[in-house]
Amino acid sequence: MNISDYKTYISAETMMGPNSVRILAELFDKYPLPSAPDDMILDLGCGTGLTSLVIAKETGARVFANDLWISAKENERRFARWGVAQQITPVCEDANNLHFEKRKFRALISIDSYHYFAGSKGFFLEKILPFMKDDGVILIAIPGLKDEYTGRAQELLSDWLGDEAYMFKSPKLWKELIGSNSRIESVKTWEMDCFCKAWDDWLATDNQFALGDKKHFETIIKPYTCFVGIYIRLKKMV
Ligand SMILES: C[S@@+](CC[C@H](N)C(=O)[O-])C[C@H]1O[C@@H](n2cnc3c(N)ncnc32)[C@H](O)[C@@H]1O
């Protein structure tokens, strides 16, 4: 996928952290998502819907753009302005209590949000897996701790994140938290390559949260954290 196709959509209005389009591009390049127009894809924690737009354009599938902090009305207006209202359905629900039909989605994508709600063992198996079709794919990218600092988030990140430091977990720990199940074929977690570029794009904005992050980038964010990629492939059932 070519990030520059989406340059006009990546703005102070749509960015909520490190460049989500760049992060999504790395996931798609590593694990291309085969999909058909009648496939349904859930963008979980989609924020302003920037990634939902990219998913819709890149796959041609029908996208459900779910977020908690941004209302469905606000995203609906943006999708209409972008000309994708027919292809993307905005939803505003807590990921802990989703109301979709069981086995609806061929894929789930979640950028920079899964760590807010999914950090307990069993979350994936209980709250997400039931909504996925057999042979489905889950692609997640979240900020986390480098593997060598596993378990030291509070000690290393509190000056930057305060009481939210516990949400940052290493790729190794995320693999354990996803867990295993007879429907899961494989789980892979890794430190993503796009870390520096995605952060540079965010720190170049004058968003007030970016200005706060800038103060801690060289001393905390860059030495201890990474972007964790998570790929989960579900089994084909016969
Ligand atoms: C940092 S923003 C990232 C948004 C977007 N994915 C992006 O990369 O620009 C984190 C998002 O996670 C969403 N979120 C946090 N807790 C959630 C929950 N319990 N259920 C659904 N979404 C949640 C918020 O609404 C917020 O938009």
The ligand as a MOL file (V3000), in Angstrom:
LIG
                    3D

  0  0  0     0  0            999 V3000
M  V30 BEGIN CTAB
M  V30 COUNTS 27 29 0 0 0
M  V30 BEGIN ATOM
M  V30 1 C -5.0330 6.9210 20.7180 0
M  V30 2 S -6.6310 6.7290 20.0590 0 CHG=1
M  V30 3 C -6.2540 5.9350 18.5320 0
M  V30 4 C -7.3490 6.0480 17.5500 0
M  V30 5 C -7.0450 5.5230 16.1480 0
M  V30 6 N -7.0750 4.0720 16.0890 0
M  V30 7 C -5.7320 6.0380 15.6310 0
M  V30 8 O -4.7610 5.2710 15.5840 0
M  V30 9 O -5.6680 7.2200 15.3110 0 CHG=-1
M  V30 10 C -7.2800 5.3830 21.0460 0
M  V30 11 C -8.7300 5.0450 20.7260 0
M  V30 12 O -9.0920 3.9160 21.5110 0
M  V30 13 C -10.4810 4.0060 21.7490 0
M  V30 14 N -10.8810 3.2260 22.9330 0
M  V30 15 C -10.3710 3.3080 24.1840 0
M  V30 16 N -11.0340 2.4690 25.0080 0
M  V30 17 C -11.9830 1.8570 24.2540 0
M  V30 18 C -12.9890 0.8830 24.5150 0
M  V30 19 N -13.1540 0.3710 25.7500 0
M  V30 20 N -13.7760 0.4820 23.4960 0
M  V30 21 C -13.6270 0.9900 22.2390 0
M  V30 22 N -12.6740 1.9130 21.9230 0
M  V30 23 C -11.8780 2.3510 22.9200 0
M  V30 24 C -10.7210 5.4820 22.0080 0
M  V30 25 O -12.0700 5.8040 21.7650 0
M  V30 26 C -9.7060 6.1630 21.0830 0
M  V30 27 O -10.2820 6.6930 19.9230 0
M  V30 END ATOM
M  V30 BEGIN BOND
M  V30 1 1 1 2
M  V30 2 1 2 3
M  V30 3 1 2 10
M  V30 4 1 3 4
M  V30 5 1 4 5
M  V30 6 1 5 6
M  V30 7 1 5 7
M  V30 8 2 7 8
M  V30 9 1 7 9
M  V30 10 1 10 11
M  V30 11 1 11 12
M  V30 12 1 11 26
M  V30 13 1 12 13
M  V30 14 1 13 14
M  V30 15 1 13 24
M  V30 16 1 14 15
M  V30 17 1 14 23
M  V30 18 2 15 16
M  V30 19 1 16 17
M  V30 20 1 17 18
M  V30 21 2 17 23
M  V30 22 1 18 19
M  V30 23 2 18 20
M  V30 24 1 20 21
M  V30 25 2 21 22
M  V30 26 1 22 23
M  V30 27 1 24 25
M  V30 28 1 24 26
M  V30 29 1 26 27
M  V30 END BOND
M  V30 END CTAB
M  END
